[in-house]
Amino acid sequence: QVQLVESGGGLVQAGDSLRLSCAASTRTSSNYAMGWFRQATGKEREFVAAIGWSGSTPIAADSVKGRFTISRNNAKKTIYLQMNSLKPEDTAVYYCAARAPMRPTPRVRDSEYDFWGQGTQVTVSA
């Protein structure tokens, strides 16, 4: 079982930056990929970025490439999402997700993830 807790959301202006964190609570250090998804009001949840256990295979949605960077610190069991040059269309609830232990490869489909955080709101004003 993996419990995930996100933090770092808030209200910012267009062009600003935010850094989201997601801390995993698990008794094991079994390698697992983690990712970020987001859901805007009235829209379906969409993939943002994901990273493998080793941190060497990050992937990101085209809409955030060059602006968002995902990273992880396995010693702290935490992943981060550095969001720069934020736009109003980035406004959404951002969810952290983890795949099951021993699944170290990042994926873009939310059905590939087994554990989810409660979400953190990011609001970008124009």
C-alpha positions in Angstrom: 0.0 0.0 0.0 1.3 3.5 -0.9 -0.2 6.7 0.5 0.5 9.9 -1.4 0.2 13.4 -0.1 0.6 16.4 -2.4 1.5 19.9 -1.4 2.6 23.2 -3.0 -0.5 24.3 -4.9 -1.9 27.8 -4.8 -3.0 30.9 -6.7 -0.5 32.5 -9.0 -0.4 34.9 -11.9 0.4 33.9 -15.5 4.1 33.6 -16.0 4.8 32.7 -12.4 6.2 29.4 -11.1 5.1 26.8 -8.6 6.7 23.7 -7.2 4.5 20.7 -6.3 5.6 18.0 -4.0 4.3 14.5 -3.5 5.5 12.4 -0.5 4.9 8.7 -0.6 4.3 6.7 2.6 5.2 3.1 2.1 6.9 0.5 4.2 8.9 -0.7 1.3 11.3 0.8 -1.2 10.2 -1.3 -4.0 10.8 0.5 -7.3 7.8 2.1 -8.8 7.1 4.9 -11.3 5.3 8.0 -10.3 3.5 10.7 -12.1 1.4 13.8 -12.1 -2.1 14.2 -13.7 -4.5 17.1 -13.6 -8.2 17.7 -14.0 -9.7 21.0 -14.8 -13.3 21.8 -14.0 -15.6 20.1 -16.5 -12.8 18.2 -18.2 -11.3 14.7 -18.0 -8.2 14.0 -16.1 -5.1 14.3 -18.2 -1.5 13.2 -18.0 1.1 15.8 -17.1 4.4 14.1 -16.5 5.8 10.9 -15.1 9.2 9.5 -14.0 10.7 6.1 -13.6 12.2 4.8 -10.4 15.7 5.6 -11.5 14.8 9.1 -12.5 16.3 8.7 -15.9 13.2 8.3 -18.0 11.0 11.3 -17.4 8.1 11.9 -19.8 5.8 14.8 -20.2 2.8 15.9 -22.1 3.4 18.1 -25.1 1.4 20.9 -23.5 3.9 21.3 -20.6 7.2 20.3 -22.3 9.8 23.0 -21.8 7.8 24.5 -18.9 7.3 21.7 -16.4 10.0 19.4 -15.0 9.4 16.3 -13.0 12.0 14.9 -10.6 12.3 12.6 -7.7 14.3 12.0 -4.5 14.0 8.3 -3.6 15.7 8.8 -0.3 12.8 11.1 0.7 10.2 9.0 -1.3 9.2 12.3 -2.9 8.6 13.5 -6.4 8.4 17.1 -7.5 6.8 19.0 -10.4 8.5 22.3 -11.1 6.1 24.4 -13.1 7.4 27.5 -14.8 5.8 30.0 -17.1 2.4 29.1 -15.9 -0.7 29.8 -18.1 -4.3 30.2 -17.2 -5.0 26.9 -19.0 -2.8 25.1 -16.4 -5.5 25.8 -13.8 -6.6 22.4 -12.5 -6.5 20.0 -9.5 -3.1 18.3 -9.8 -2.9 14.6 -8.6 0.1 12.6 -7.8 0.0 8.9 -8.7 2.2 5.9 -8.2 2.3 2.6 -10.0 2.4 -0.7 -8.0 5.7 -1.8 -6.6 8.1 -3.4 -9.1 6.6 -1.4 -11.9 9.4 1.1 -12.5 8.5 2.3 -16.0 6.5 5.6 -16.3 3.2 5.5 -18.2 0.9 8.1 -19.6 -2.4 6.3 -19.0 -4.0 6.9 -15.6 -5.3 3.3 -15.6 -1.6 2.2 -15.2 -1.4 3.8 -11.8 -2.6 2.1 -8.6 -2.3 4.8 -6.0 -3.5 8.4 -6.0 -3.2 11.4 -3.8 -6.0 13.7 -2.8 -5.0 16.4 -5.2 -3.8 20.0 -4.8 -5.4 23.0 -6.5 -3.4 25.2 -8.9 -5.0 28.3 -10.1 -3.4 30.6 -12.6 -4.9 34.0 -13.2 -4.5 36.0 -16.4 
